[in-house]
Amino acid sequence: MIATVTLNTAVDKLYLVDQMQPYMVQRVGTCISTPGGKGLNVARVVRKTGEEVLAAGFAGGYSGGFIRKALLDQGIGVRLTESDGESRTCINIREKATGRHTEYLEPGPQISGEALARFRRDYDSLLDESDILVLSGSAPSGVPCELYGEMVRRARERGKLVLLDTSGPCLQKGLEAGPTMIKPNSDEISQLLGFSPSLRELPGAMKKLSRKGIPLVAVSLGKEGVLVLHENVLYHGVPPQIETVNTVGCGDSMMAGFAVGFQRKLPVPEIIRLAVAISAASACALMTGDYAQEDFDRIYPQVLVKQQKLDGQN
């Protein structure tokens, strides 16, 4: 079983407008509301592949009730901890004329000590039900970044695979506990290392992270795919050229692909192929955390996975 943890869940609202006009009243042509937050995007894509998935984290208020019901309606198991405040709303305004979009992300509720204690108990129960944990996204107020390291350690002590996809201090704290996999983007890997590696320098930078006890280090490259370092072999998963519709959440879709690949015990090159194909297919869909099966079926055979053995030098 795959479980996702989203500490800062949200109601994601997609507004479709003909043209964005600042300082004017605008009519929204279409409004689509979905459960959001990086881990919930992952959960939705995992379920789309046919795998069973549990969604954990915090949810509260009327928005929390919407999130719970919508997840259950989508066939996703709900293990959300009740928070004291209202779950946040995140708005993505997309201009149909150009495809440009602007996001407004609320910070989320203040999490009390009592709610944090409830979550820790719920997390222990989640570990009993799960083989793979995907820890994604930011931490709301009141949740220390050290919780990521704690979650990784507790899962690893129980023999679980842990896939970590966060940023900043939360990524650093989680990294120190030795997750199975991390997937920073180029900006996040720069924050971890204290410098911005060029594409040529990325393999060496990934090796430095791998030496911290991370079996699989992936760096997402947007439309260029993903670089993956595993057992001193560097893989480059390359998607075909596609016509994108919505790139928001493609990284979450890729993370879902990695989780499904691990769950199915696929060889590493096939895990990468699956993750890249799902990510590219999701870029063809309007909804975040979704893809059309026909897009996946078309893209999957076209994904290239190149590989090379790295030397043992720094």
RAQUISUL-V45406 format. One record per pair of residues at least 6 apart in sequence whose C-alpha atoms are under 8 Angstrom apart, sorted by the first residue. I is the first residue (numbers start at 1). J is the second residue. D is the distance in Angstrom with one decimal. If there is no record, write none. Layout:
i: (I & I)
j: (J & J)
d: (D & D)
This chain:
i: (1 & 1 & 1 & 1 & 1 & 1 & 1 & 1 & 1 & 2 & 2 & 2 & 2 & 2 & 2 & 2 & 2 & 2 & 2 & 2 & 2 & 3 & 3 & 3 & 3 & 3 & 3 & 3 & 3 & 3 & 3 & 3 & 4 & 4 & 4 & 4 & 4 & 4 & 4 & 4 & 4 & 4 & 4 & 4 & 5 & 5 & 5 & 5 & 5 & 5 & 5 & 5 & 5 & 6 & 6 & 6 & 6 & 6 & 6 & 6 & 6 & 6 & 6 & 6 & 6 & 7 & 7 & 7 & 7 & 7 & 7 & 7 & 7 & 8 & 8 & 8 & 8 & 8 & 8 & 8 & 8 & 8 & 8 & 8 & 9 & 9 & 9 & 9 & 9 & 9 & 9 & 9 & 9 & 9 & 9 & 10 & 10 & 10 & 10 & 10 & 10 & 10 & 10 & 10 & 10 & 10 & 10 & 11 & 11 & 11 & 11 & 11 & 11 & 11 & 11 & 11 & 11 & 11 & 11 & 12 & 12 & 12 & 12 & 12 & 12 & 12 & 12 & 12 & 12 & 13 & 13 & 13 & 13 & 13 & 13 & 13 & 13 & 14 & 14 & 14 & 14 & 14 & 14 & 14 & 14 & 15 & 15 & 15 & 15 & 15 & 15 & 15 & 15 & 15 & 16 & 16 & 16 & 16 & 16 & 16 & 16 & 16 & 17 & 17 & 17 & 17 & 17 & 17 & 17 & 17 & 17 & 18 & 18 & 18 & 18 & 19 & 19 & 19 & 20 & 20 & 34 & 34 & 35 & 35 & 35 & 35 & 35 & 36 & 37 & 38 & 38 & 38 & 38 & 39 & 39 & 39 & 39 & 39 & 39 & 40 & 41 & 41 & 41 & 41 & 41 & 42 & 42 & 42 & 42 & 42 & 43 & 43 & 43 & 43 & 43 & 44 & 44 & 44 & 44 & 45 & 45 & 45 & 45 & 45 & 46 & 46 & 46 & 46 & 46 & 46 & 47 & 47 & 47 & 47 & 48 & 49 & 51 & 52 & 52 & 53 & 53 & 54 & 54 & 54 & 54 & 55 & 55 & 55 & 55 & 55 & 56 & 56 & 56 & 56 & 56 & 56 & 57 & 57 & 57 & 57 & 58 & 58 & 58 & 58 & 58 & 58 & 59 & 59 & 59 & 59 & 59 & 59 & 59 & 59 & 60 & 60 & 60 & 60 & 60 & 60 & 61 & 61 & 61 & 61 & 61 & 62 & 62 & 63 & 63 & 63 & 63 & 64 & 64 & 68 & 68 & 71 & 71 & 72 & 79 & 79 & 81 & 81 & 81 & 81 & 82 & 83 & 83 & 83 & 83 & 84 & 84 & 84 & 84 & 84 & 85 & 85 & 85 & 86 & 86 & 87 & 87 & 88 & 88 & 88 & 88 & 89 & 89 & 89 & 90 & 90 & 90 & 90 & 91 & 91 & 91 & 92 & 92 & 92 & 92 & 93 & 93 & 93 & 94 & 94 & 94 & 95 & 99 & 107 & 107 & 108 & 108 & 109 & 109 & 110 & 110 & 110 & 111 & 111 & 111 & 111 & 112 & 113 & 116 & 127 & 127 & 127 & 130 & 131 & 131 & 131 & 132 & 132 & 132 & 132 & 132 & 132 & 133 & 133 & 133 & 133 & 133 & 134 & 134 & 134 & 134 & 134 & 135 & 135 & 135 & 135 & 135 & 135 & 136 & 136 & 136 & 137 & 137 & 137 & 138 & 138 & 138 & 139 & 139 & 145 & 145 & 145 & 146 & 146 & 146 & 148 & 148 & 148 & 148 & 149 & 149 & 149 & 149 & 149 & 149 & 150 & 150 & 151 & 152 & 152 & 152 & 152 & 152 & 153 & 153 & 155 & 155 & 156 & 156 & 161 & 161 & 162 & 162 & 162 & 163 & 163 & 163 & 163 & 163 & 163 & 164 & 164 & 164 & 164 & 164 & 164 & 164 & 165 & 165 & 165 & 165 & 165 & 166 & 167 & 167 & 168 & 168 & 168 & 172 & 175 & 175 & 175 & 176 & 178 & 178 & 178 & 179 & 179 & 179 & 180 & 180 & 180 & 181 & 181 & 181 & 181 & 181 & 182 & 182 & 182 & 182 & 183 & 183 & 183 & 183 & 183 & 184 & 184 & 184 & 185 & 185 & 185 & 186 & 186 & 186 & 186 & 187 & 189 & 189 & 190 & 190 & 193 & 197 & 203 & 203 & 204 & 206 & 206 & 206 & 207 & 207 & 207 & 208 & 209 & 210 & 210 & 210 & 215 & 215 & 216 & 216 & 216 & 216 & 217 & 217 & 217 & 218 & 218 & 218 & 218 & 219 & 219 & 219 & 220 & 220 & 220 & 221 & 223 & 224 & 224 & 225 & 225 & 225 & 225 & 225 & 226 & 226 & 226 & 226 & 227 & 227 & 227 & 227 & 228 & 228 & 228 & 228 & 229 & 232 & 232 & 232 & 232 & 233 & 233 & 233 & 233 & 234 & 234 & 234 & 234 & 235 & 235 & 235 & 235 & 235 & 236 & 236 & 236 & 236 & 237 & 237 & 237 & 237 & 237 & 237 & 237 & 238 & 238 & 238 & 238 & 239 & 239 & 239 & 239 & 239 & 239 & 239 & 240 & 240 & 240 & 242 & 242 & 243 & 244 & 244 & 244 & 245 & 245 & 245 & 245 & 246 & 246 & 246 & 246 & 246 & 246 & 246 & 247 & 247 & 247 & 248 & 248 & 249 & 249 & 250 & 250 & 250 & 250 & 250 & 250 & 251 & 252 & 252 & 253 & 253 & 253 & 253 & 253 & 253 & 254 & 254 & 254 & 254 & 255 & 256 & 257 & 257 & 257 & 257 & 257 & 257 & 257 & 258 & 258 & 258 & 258 & 260 & 261 & 261 & 261 & 261 & 261 & 262 & 269 & 272 & 273 & 273 & 273 & 273 & 274 & 276 & 277 & 277 & 277 & 277 & 278 & 278 & 278 & 280 & 280 & 281 & 281 & 281 & 281 & 281 & 282 & 282 & 282 & 282 & 282 & 283 & 284 & 284 & 284 & 285 & 285)
j: (51 & 52 & 53 & 54 & 129 & 130 & 131 & 132 & 263 & 51 & 52 & 53 & 54 & 130 & 131 & 132 & 133 & 134 & 259 & 260 & 263 & 43 & 53 & 54 & 55 & 56 & 126 & 130 & 131 & 132 & 133 & 134 & 39 & 40 & 42 & 43 & 53 & 54 & 55 & 56 & 133 & 134 & 135 & 136 & 39 & 40 & 55 & 56 & 57 & 133 & 134 & 135 & 136 & 37 & 38 & 39 & 40 & 55 & 56 & 57 & 58 & 135 & 136 & 137 & 138 & 56 & 57 & 58 & 136 & 137 & 138 & 139 & 140 & 37 & 57 & 58 & 59 & 87 & 88 & 108 & 137 & 138 & 139 & 140 & 35 & 36 & 37 & 38 & 40 & 57 & 58 & 59 & 87 & 88 & 108 & 35 & 36 & 37 & 59 & 63 & 64 & 67 & 87 & 88 & 89 & 90 & 108 & 33 & 34 & 35 & 36 & 37 & 63 & 66 & 67 & 87 & 88 & 89 & 90 & 32 & 33 & 34 & 35 & 36 & 37 & 89 & 90 & 91 & 92 & 31 & 32 & 33 & 34 & 89 & 90 & 91 & 92 & 30 & 31 & 32 & 33 & 91 & 92 & 93 & 94 & 28 & 29 & 30 & 31 & 32 & 91 & 92 & 93 & 94 & 28 & 29 & 30 & 31 & 93 & 94 & 95 & 96 & 26 & 27 & 28 & 29 & 30 & 93 & 94 & 95 & 96 & 29 & 95 & 96 & 97 & 95 & 96 & 97 & 26 & 95 & 67 & 70 & 41 & 66 & 67 & 70 & 71 & 90 & 137 & 136 & 137 & 249 & 252 & 55 & 134 & 135 & 136 & 137 & 252 & 55 & 249 & 252 & 253 & 288 & 289 & 252 & 253 & 255 & 256 & 289 & 53 & 54 & 55 & 76 & 256 & 74 & 76 & 289 & 290 & 253 & 256 & 289 & 290 & 291 & 52 & 53 & 256 & 257 & 259 & 260 & 53 & 74 & 75 & 76 & 290 & 260 & 260 & 76 & 77 & 76 & 77 & 76 & 77 & 78 & 79 & 76 & 77 & 78 & 79 & 80 & 78 & 79 & 80 & 81 & 123 & 126 & 79 & 80 & 81 & 119 & 80 & 81 & 82 & 83 & 87 & 119 & 65 & 67 & 80 & 81 & 82 & 83 & 86 & 87 & 82 & 83 & 84 & 85 & 86 & 87 & 83 & 84 & 85 & 86 & 87 & 86 & 87 & 86 & 87 & 88 & 89 & 86 & 87 & 78 & 80 & 77 & 78 & 78 & 122 & 126 & 115 & 118 & 119 & 122 & 115 & 109 & 111 & 112 & 115 & 109 & 110 & 111 & 112 & 115 & 109 & 110 & 111 & 108 & 109 & 108 & 109 & 106 & 107 & 108 & 109 & 105 & 106 & 108 & 103 & 104 & 105 & 106 & 103 & 104 & 105 & 101 & 102 & 103 & 104 & 101 & 102 & 103 & 100 & 101 & 102 & 101 & 245 & 140 & 141 & 140 & 141 & 140 & 141 & 140 & 141 & 142 & 140 & 141 & 142 & 143 & 142 & 142 & 143 & 155 & 158 & 160 & 160 & 160 & 161 & 263 & 160 & 161 & 162 & 163 & 259 & 263 & 155 & 160 & 161 & 162 & 163 & 162 & 163 & 164 & 165 & 259 & 148 & 162 & 163 & 164 & 165 & 166 & 164 & 165 & 166 & 165 & 166 & 167 & 166 & 167 & 170 & 145 & 170 & 169 & 170 & 173 & 170 & 173 & 174 & 170 & 171 & 173 & 174 & 170 & 173 & 174 & 175 & 176 & 177 & 174 & 177 & 174 & 162 & 174 & 177 & 178 & 179 & 177 & 178 & 161 & 162 & 162 & 179 & 179 & 180 & 179 & 180 & 181 & 179 & 180 & 181 & 182 & 255 & 259 & 171 & 174 & 179 & 180 & 181 & 182 & 183 & 171 & 182 & 183 & 184 & 255 & 184 & 184 & 188 & 188 & 191 & 192 & 192 & 182 & 212 & 214 & 212 & 212 & 213 & 214 & 213 & 214 & 215 & 214 & 215 & 216 & 214 & 215 & 216 & 217 & 218 & 214 & 216 & 217 & 218 & 217 & 218 & 219 & 220 & 255 & 218 & 219 & 220 & 219 & 220 & 221 & 196 & 219 & 220 & 221 & 196 & 196 & 219 & 196 & 197 & 205 & 205 & 229 & 234 & 314 & 217 & 218 & 229 & 229 & 232 & 314 & 314 & 217 & 216 & 217 & 229 & 230 & 231 & 228 & 229 & 230 & 231 & 228 & 229 & 230 & 226 & 227 & 228 & 229 & 226 & 227 & 228 & 226 & 227 & 251 & 227 & 239 & 238 & 239 & 236 & 237 & 238 & 239 & 276 & 236 & 237 & 238 & 276 & 234 & 235 & 236 & 237 & 234 & 235 & 236 & 237 & 235 & 309 & 310 & 311 & 312 & 307 & 308 & 309 & 310 & 307 & 308 & 309 & 310 & 269 & 305 & 306 & 307 & 308 & 304 & 305 & 306 & 307 & 272 & 273 & 276 & 303 & 304 & 305 & 306 & 276 & 303 & 304 & 305 & 276 & 277 & 280 & 299 & 302 & 303 & 304 & 299 & 302 & 303 & 280 & 284 & 284 & 283 & 284 & 285 & 283 & 284 & 285 & 286 & 282 & 283 & 284 & 285 & 286 & 287 & 288 & 282 & 283 & 284 & 283 & 288 & 288 & 289 & 279 & 280 & 282 & 283 & 288 & 289 & 279 & 279 & 289 & 275 & 278 & 279 & 282 & 289 & 290 & 275 & 276 & 278 & 279 & 275 & 275 & 271 & 272 & 274 & 275 & 276 & 278 & 279 & 271 & 272 & 274 & 275 & 271 & 270 & 271 & 272 & 274 & 275 & 271 & 305 & 305 & 300 & 303 & 304 & 305 & 300 & 303 & 296 & 299 & 300 & 303 & 291 & 296 & 300 & 296 & 299 & 291 & 292 & 295 & 296 & 299 & 288 & 289 & 290 & 291 & 292 & 291 & 291 & 292 & 295 & 291 & 292)
d: (7.8 & 6.0 & 6.1 & 7.7 & 6.9 & 4.8 & 5.3 & 6.5 & 7.5 & 7.9 & 6.7 & 4.9 & 6.5 & 5.8 & 6.1 & 4.8 & 6.1 & 7.6 & 7.2 & 7.8 & 7.3 & 7.6 & 5.5 & 4.5 & 5.8 & 7.2 & 7.6 & 6.0 & 7.8 & 6.2 & 5.0 & 6.2 & 5.4 & 7.0 & 7.1 & 6.2 & 7.5 & 6.3 & 5.0 & 6.0 & 5.8 & 4.6 & 6.0 & 7.4 & 5.7 & 7.8 & 6.2 & 4.7 & 5.1 & 7.4 & 6.2 & 4.9 & 6.2 & 6.3 & 6.6 & 4.8 & 6.6 & 7.6 & 6.2 & 4.7 & 7.1 & 6.7 & 5.8 & 6.3 & 7.9 & 7.8 & 4.5 & 5.4 & 7.9 & 7.2 & 6.8 & 5.7 & 6.8 & 6.4 & 7.1 & 6.4 & 7.8 & 7.7 & 7.8 & 6.3 & 7.1 & 6.2 & 5.9 & 5.5 & 7.5 & 5.8 & 4.7 & 7.9 & 7.4 & 7.1 & 6.4 & 6.3 & 6.5 & 7.0 & 7.9 & 6.1 & 4.7 & 5.5 & 8.0 & 7.5 & 7.9 & 7.6 & 5.7 & 4.8 & 5.2 & 6.5 & 7.8 & 6.5 & 5.8 & 4.9 & 5.3 & 8.0 & 6.5 & 7.8 & 6.8 & 7.5 & 6.4 & 4.7 & 6.2 & 8.0 & 5.5 & 5.2 & 6.0 & 5.1 & 7.9 & 5.9 & 4.9 & 6.0 & 7.5 & 6.6 & 5.6 & 4.5 & 6.6 & 7.3 & 6.1 & 4.8 & 6.2 & 7.8 & 5.5 & 5.1 & 6.5 & 6.0 & 4.9 & 6.0 & 7.2 & 6.1 & 7.4 & 5.9 & 4.7 & 6.8 & 7.3 & 6.1 & 4.7 & 6.1 & 6.0 & 5.7 & 5.1 & 6.5 & 6.1 & 5.1 & 6.2 & 6.5 & 7.9 & 7.1 & 5.3 & 5.6 & 7.4 & 7.2 & 6.3 & 5.2 & 6.0 & 7.5 & 5.6 & 5.1 & 5.9 & 5.3 & 6.6 & 6.1 & 7.8 & 6.1 & 7.6 & 7.3 & 7.8 & 7.7 & 5.0 & 6.8 & 7.1 & 7.9 & 6.7 & 5.6 & 5.3 & 7.3 & 6.0 & 7.6 & 7.1 & 6.8 & 5.0 & 6.7 & 7.3 & 6.6 & 7.0 & 6.1 & 7.1 & 7.0 & 4.6 & 5.2 & 5.8 & 6.6 & 5.0 & 6.7 & 6.2 & 7.2 & 6.5 & 7.2 & 7.1 & 7.6 & 7.3 & 6.0 & 7.1 & 6.1 & 6.1 & 5.6 & 5.9 & 7.7 & 7.4 & 6.8 & 5.4 & 7.2 & 7.8 & 6.6 & 6.3 & 8.0 & 7.2 & 6.8 & 7.5 & 7.9 & 7.3 & 7.3 & 7.9 & 5.8 & 6.1 & 6.0 & 4.4 & 5.8 & 6.6 & 6.9 & 6.0 & 5.1 & 5.7 & 6.7 & 6.5 & 4.7 & 4.5 & 7.1 & 7.8 & 7.9 & 7.3 & 5.0 & 5.9 & 7.3 & 5.5 & 4.8 & 5.9 & 5.7 & 7.9 & 7.6 & 7.7 & 7.5 & 6.2 & 6.2 & 5.3 & 5.5 & 7.4 & 5.5 & 5.3 & 4.7 & 6.2 & 5.7 & 4.9 & 5.2 & 7.8 & 7.6 & 6.3 & 4.5 & 6.5 & 6.9 & 7.9 & 6.4 & 5.5 & 7.3 & 7.9 & 7.0 & 5.7 & 6.6 & 7.7 & 7.3 & 7.0 & 6.8 & 7.4 & 7.5 & 7.4 & 6.8 & 5.7 & 7.1 & 6.9 & 7.9 & 6.3 & 7.7 & 5.8 & 7.7 & 7.6 & 6.7 & 7.0 & 7.1 & 5.1 & 6.5 & 7.3 & 7.6 & 6.0 & 6.0 & 6.1 & 5.7 & 6.9 & 4.7 & 6.8 & 7.0 & 6.0 & 8.0 & 7.3 & 5.7 & 4.5 & 5.8 & 5.6 & 5.0 & 6.5 & 6.6 & 5.7 & 4.3 & 6.4 & 5.4 & 5.2 & 6.3 & 5.9 & 4.2 & 6.6 & 6.1 & 7.4 & 6.7 & 7.9 & 5.6 & 7.2 & 6.4 & 6.6 & 6.5 & 4.8 & 5.6 & 6.9 & 6.0 & 4.8 & 6.4 & 6.3 & 7.6 & 7.2 & 6.7 & 7.6 & 7.9 & 7.6 & 5.4 & 6.6 & 7.8 & 5.7 & 4.8 & 6.0 & 7.7 & 7.1 & 7.2 & 7.7 & 7.1 & 6.2 & 4.8 & 6.1 & 6.0 & 4.7 & 6.0 & 7.6 & 7.4 & 7.8 & 7.4 & 6.2 & 5.0 & 6.1 & 7.5 & 6.2 & 4.7 & 5.4 & 6.5 & 4.9 & 7.5 & 6.3 & 7.3 & 7.5 & 6.8 & 7.7 & 6.4 & 4.6 & 6.5 & 6.9 & 5.7 & 7.4 & 6.2 & 7.6 & 6.3 & 4.8 & 8.0 & 5.1 & 4.0 & 7.1 & 6.7 & 5.3 & 7.6 & 7.5 & 8.0 & 6.5 & 6.4 & 6.0 & 7.1 & 6.0 & 5.6 & 7.5 & 7.3 & 7.0 & 7.2 & 7.5 & 7.5 & 5.7 & 5.2 & 5.1 & 6.6 & 6.3 & 5.8 & 4.8 & 6.0 & 8.0 & 7.5 & 7.7 & 7.3 & 6.6 & 7.9 & 6.1 & 4.9 & 6.9 & 7.4 & 6.0 & 5.7 & 6.8 & 7.9 & 7.6 & 7.5 & 6.1 & 7.1 & 6.9 & 7.7 & 6.9 & 7.9 & 7.9 & 7.9 & 7.5 & 7.1 & 5.4 & 5.7 & 7.8 & 5.9 & 7.9 & 5.6 & 5.6 & 6.3 & 6.1 & 6.3 & 4.7 & 5.7 & 7.4 & 7.5 & 6.9 & 5.4 & 6.2 & 6.3 & 4.7 & 5.4 & 6.7 & 7.8 & 6.8 & 5.3 & 6.7 & 5.3 & 5.0 & 6.8 & 7.7 & 6.8 & 7.2 & 7.3 & 7.5 & 7.6 & 7.9 & 4.7 & 6.8 & 7.6 & 7.1 & 7.6 & 7.3 & 6.5 & 6.4 & 7.9 & 6.8 & 7.4 & 7.8 & 7.6 & 7.8 & 7.3 & 7.0 & 6.4 & 7.8 & 6.1 & 7.0 & 6.9 & 5.8 & 4.9 & 7.8 & 5.6 & 5.2 & 6.8 & 6.6 & 5.5 & 4.2 & 6.4 & 5.6 & 5.2 & 6.5 & 4.4 & 6.5 & 7.4 & 7.4 & 7.3 & 5.9 & 6.9 & 7.2 & 5.5 & 4.7 & 5.9 & 6.5 & 5.8 & 5.3 & 6.9 & 7.4 & 7.0 & 5.7 & 4.6 & 6.5 & 5.7 & 5.0 & 6.4 & 7.9 & 6.3 & 6.3 & 5.6 & 7.6 & 7.8 & 6.7 & 5.7 & 4.5 & 5.8 & 5.5 & 5.3 & 6.3 & 6.7 & 7.5 & 6.5 & 5.5 & 4.3 & 6.7 & 7.8 & 5.5 & 5.1 & 6.3 & 6.2 & 6.4 & 6.5 & 6.9 & 5.7 & 4.4 & 6.5 & 7.2 & 5.7 & 5.1 & 6.3 & 6.3 & 6.8 & 6.7 & 7.5 & 6.9 & 4.8 & 6.6 & 6.9 & 6.0 & 6.1 & 7.6 & 7.6 & 6.7 & 5.2 & 5.0 & 7.9 & 5.8 & 4.9 & 5.9 & 5.9 & 7.7 & 5.1 & 6.5 & 6.2 & 5.5 & 7.4 & 7.3 & 7.5 & 4.8 & 8.0 & 7.6 & 6.2 & 5.6 & 6.1 & 5.0 & 7.2 & 6.1 & 6.2 & 7.8 & 7.4 & 6.7 & 7.8 & 7.2 & 7.4 & 6.2 & 5.0 & 6.8 & 6.2 & 7.8 & 4.7 & 6.1 & 6.2 & 4.7 & 6.9 & 7.1 & 7.2 & 7.9 & 5.7 & 3.9 & 7.5 & 6.2 & 7.7 & 5.8 & 6.9 & 7.3 & 5.3 & 8.0 & 7.5 & 4.6 & 8.0 & 7.0 & 7.7 & 7.0 & 6.5 & 7.3 & 7.0 & 6.1 & 7.2 & 6.5 & 7.0 & 7.2 & 6.1 & 5.8 & 5.0 & 6.6 & 7.3 & 6.2 & 7.9 & 7.8 & 7.4 & 5.5 & 6.8 & 5.4 & 5.2 & 7.0 & 7.4 & 6.8 & 5.6 & 4.4 & 7.5 & 7.7 & 7.1 & 8.0 & 7.4 & 5.4 & 6.9)
